[in-house]
Structures are given as C-alpha cells and as structure tokens.
Amino acid sequence: MTTVLDQLVNELRAERGPVRSSDLAHRIGVSEPALDGMISVLTAKGVLSASSDVTEGEAIACSGVACGATCVGLDACPFIANVPDTYTLVVDQAVPLPGLGRAVEQ
C-alpha cells in the first residue's frame, strides 16, 4: 500500500527542478497546510533538507538608502519580495517514516 508520504517522496523524485507547493499538493490530493505538515515530518526524518541560505523564506528589502528622499516605506516598497522556503530531497539513504515501521528507499 502506498501512503501519501510515499506519494510525496515519489513526486519529489520525479521532479527535476523547483515545484510550487500548490501544484504538489494538488498532485497528491492534499491541502497545502497538510503538505506543509508532511514536509515538516520528512525534514525531521532527514528525507528532505531545508535550505541553509539564511535569506530563504524571509522578506528581502532594499537597504533603505538607494531610494533616498523618494522612499515610499516598507509597506509600499516595490523592492520587497518574500522568498519561498526551499527543500532538497536527500538521496541514497533509507529513512524510517513515523508510524509505518518501514523505511522509504531513496
């Protein structure tokens, strides 16, 4: 029997580049909040590795001096972007999944 976590790992293996969480959630038939929880489980178990870039997932803004006197403030600044969290699938290890009593081979 294939679990939803197995489906998620298989989808991630099949991807050869970035994938939006909304697309991934739709493919495996779960909500985005449920997908976030599964990503947390897989990250805790070492199946996924969170990015080590400290700017990932954070709001990035200009230095505040580039605009000078024309600065419109952070709420309206066109130079602010929210960078999504990124994860990498860890390969070549068997990772036990909680409650399943077995390992997923990668």
Secondary structure, DSSP 8 states (H G I E B T S, - for coil): ---HHHHHHHHHHH-SS---HHHHHHHHT--HHHHHHHHHHHHHTTSEEE---TTTTSEE---SSSSGGG---TTT-TT-EE----EEE--S-EEE-TTT-SEEE-
